[in-house]
Amino acid sequence: MKTLDDIRDAIHGATGSLPEGLPRPVGGGCINETYRLGAFFVKIGAPSQSLMFSRERLGLDALARSRTVRVPETVCCGTTPNHAYLVLEFLPLQAHTINSHETLGRQLASLHRCSQEKFGWVVDNFIGSTPQPNPTCESWIQFYREHRLRHLLELSARDGHRFRQADRLLDNLESFFDQDEPQPSLLHGDLWSGNAAALAAGTPVLFDPAVYFGDREADLAMTRLFGGFSTPFYHAYQEAWPLPPGHRLRRDLYNLYHILNHAILFGGSYRHQAQGMIDSLVAAL
């Protein structure tokens, strides 16, 4: 495959050595082709995904600079005549244990203590393959209303699907917040169990981020959306940094963002689930 030959050359240019062995397909991705190439993990997609890969690399680098949780080291990204690619170090991942989940809970709390003055991020990026705008904003409620929920509702409307009572929910987001606004926390941004694993020694590893600075509750909410995180994970996080009152009420509000995104990407039952969440949230106003 000519593309992999070009990627070998790019790895050589970035590291000074050529990867050894033949490429071996790696399962787990639903958007891109993935391979192990010697000591490297390679994602390959259409040329149009070049920006998505470069923003993923920036997100991984931001998480790595926090020195709080292990992420794959980035090597290089770019394009060949027919493909875009992202190269990371290959990590032999395995399922979480109780101990690694406890460690991840403490490390996630440390990650969330990394802060800045405003919400957003230095660049826009992607949630899955959906564009995710990250303009800086002083108000979390305004950021979440305009650049998370309204953004996806407008994308959905362009596809011909509108959600009942969505405007009423957007107009009343303040009702879900009964205290001072949260501090801007560095978030993974797409923290479901498929983007978290562990090494044999029990070291947690996070990958496939959609990084920005937001309310830390948004990361915690998503860990509950599809399951896969154990009780010791939540206990360890709570011991390190307890969540404020009202976080259970806001859980569906934050997970609505991800269900709306799934509705855009996959349609079907996710649209019905999103409408049900909107109805429930409006009823709670």
N, C-alpha and C positions, 0 to 999 in steps of 0.2 A: 504494500500500500504506500504510494508515493507520499501521502500526507504524513505517515509515521516516519518516513525517512527525513522529511523536512523538520519534523519535531525533534528527532534525534539530533539533528544539526543545531537546532535552537537550544536544546539542553546542553550540548557541547559548548556552545558559545556562552551560556550562562554559568556553567559549572567548571568548564575546563576538561571535562571527561565525557566520553560517550557512554550511554547506558548499555548495559550488557543484556544479552538474551533476547528472545522473541517476545512480542507483545502478547499479553494474555488478557482476554476480556474479563471485566469485573462487573458483577451484577449490582443492582440497587438503584440505578438511575432511571428516570422515566422521561427525560427530555434529551439527554445526550448519550453518545457512546463513551464508555469508560474502559480504560485498560491499565494493567500494571506493566510497566516497561522498566525492568531492572529494579532500581531503588526508587522509581518515580511512579506517580499516579497521574494519568493523562485523561482529561476530558476533551472530547471532540464534538463540535457542533457545526451548524451552518455558519457561513461568514457573517450573517446578520447578528450572531450571538457574540461577536467580538467584544462589544461594549459590556454585555452582561458578564463575560468572563473577567474583563479588566476590573469591573466594580466588585466582583466577588473577591478578586485578589486584594483589592484595597481593604475590603472588610476583614479578611483574614489577617492582613498585616496590622490593622487597628486592634483586633482582639489580641494578637501576639504581643503588641507593644504594651498592653495593659498588664502583662506578666501575672495574670490571674488564673487562666485556664489554658490547657494545651490545645493547640490547633495545628493542622498540617502546615509545615513551612512552605511558602510559595517559592517557585523556581522561575517560571517565565510564563508569558502568555502572548498570543499574537495570532496571525493568520497565515495560511498557506493559500495557494491559488483557489482551493475549493472548500476550505474549512477554517473555522476558528478553533483555538485550543487554549487550554489552561493546564499547566504542569505543576503538581505539588509533590512533596515527599510522600512516598508510600508508607502508610502506617498499618500494621497488622491488627485490625480492629476486631473486637469481640463484644459480646453482650455485657451489659452492666451487671455488677454484683451489688449486694447491699452496701459493702464498703465503698465501692466506687461511686455509688449514688450519694452516699453521705458526703464524700469528698466534693462531688459536683455541686451539691447544695451549698456548701461553704464557699466554694470558688465562685459560684454564680453571684452570691451576695457580694463578694469582693469585686467582681466585674462591675456590678451595678453601682458600686461606690465611686467608680470612675465617672467624673462629671465634667460639665462645662456650663457656661452661663445660659445658653439657649438650647432649645429643642431643635432637632433636625440633624443634618450632617453636612460635610464639606461638599458632597456631590449627591446627585440622585443615584438610585440603584434599582434593584429589581426584587420583587417578592415572587419566587418561582420565575416565570418568564414575564410577569406583569410589571410594567414600569412603576417605581415607587418614588414619588417626589419627596425631597428632604430639605426644603428651604428653611433657613433658620427662623425661629419664631420664639418670642418671649412667653407666650401663653400656651400651655399644653392643651387646654380645651380647644383653643382655636386651631392648633396644629392638628389635633386628632380629628376635629370636625372637618377641616378643609382638605387636608393632605393625606388623610387615611380614608374615612368613611365617604365623604362627598366625592373624592377622586374616584373610588371604585363604583359608587352609585352612578356617576356620570359615564364611566366606561361601560357599565352594564346597560345604561339607557341607549348608548350608541349601538349596542348589539340588539336593541329592540325589547329589552326587558326592564320594566320599572317596578319598584317595590312600594306597596301601600304603606302609608304613614311614615315613610322614611324622612320626609321634610319635618314632620312633627318631632321625630327623634332628634334630628340635627339641631333644631331650634331650642331643644331643652336639655342638651348635654350637661349643662351646669347642675342639673338636679341630681346627678350621680356623684357629685363631689361635695362633701360636707366639711372640708377643711382646706388649708392652704394648698396651692398647687404642688405637685411632686417636684423633686429636683430632677434635672435632666440626667438620666443614667445611661451609660453605654450598654446597649442591648444587642444580643445576638440577632433578634428580629424575626427569626423563623424557627423557634425552638420547639420542635416536636421530636418524638423519640427517634425518628429516622435520621435526624441530624446530630445525634449524640451517641457515643459508644465509649469503649474503654480499651486500654492496652492490657496485655497479660499481667503486668505488675499492678493493675488496678487504677492506673492514671486515667481520669476522664479525658475525652477528646470531643470537641465540638467542631462542626464543619458546615458548609453550605449556608453561610450567614446572609442576613439582609440588614446589615448594621445601620443603626442611627441612635441618636440620643432621645430617649423618651421616658415614659413612666415605667419603672421596673415591673409593675404589676402586669404589664402587657406580655413580658416574657413568661412570667409565672402562669398567667392565664392560659397561654398556648400549650404549656406542658400538660394541661389537663384536658385539652380539646380532643386528642386522639388516644390518650392514655400512655402507658409505658414508663411512667416515672413512679418510683416506689414511695411509700410513706416515709422511710428514713431520709429521702431526698428533701421532702418538704419540712420535716422536723429540723434537719441540719440548717436549711435556709432560715427558718424562723428563729433558731437559736442565734444565728449570726446577725440577722437583721429582721426583726419582726415586721410583718406587713401592717399597714394602718387599718383602722376600722373602715368598714364598707368595701373591702377588697372583694368579698364574695359577690356583692351586688354588681361590681364593675367587671366581673369575669366574663359574662356574656357580652358586655359592651365591647370588650377588647377582642374576644374571639369572633365577633361579627365580622371584623375586618378580614380574617382569614377565610371564613365561610363565604363571604362575598367574593373573595379572590378565587376560591374553588368554583363558585358558581360561574364566574367569567371563564375560567380555564376549562371546566368540565361540564357545566350546565346540570341538567337532570335534577336529582334529588337535592343537590346543594342549593338550588334556587328556592325550593320549598323550605329547606332548613333555615335559610337566611330570612325568608319572610316570617317564619315562625318565631325566630329570635327577635326580629323587629317588633312584631306584635306583642311579645312578652315584655320587651323593654319599655315600650310605650305604655303598656298596662301598669308598669311599676312606677311610672312618673308620679 
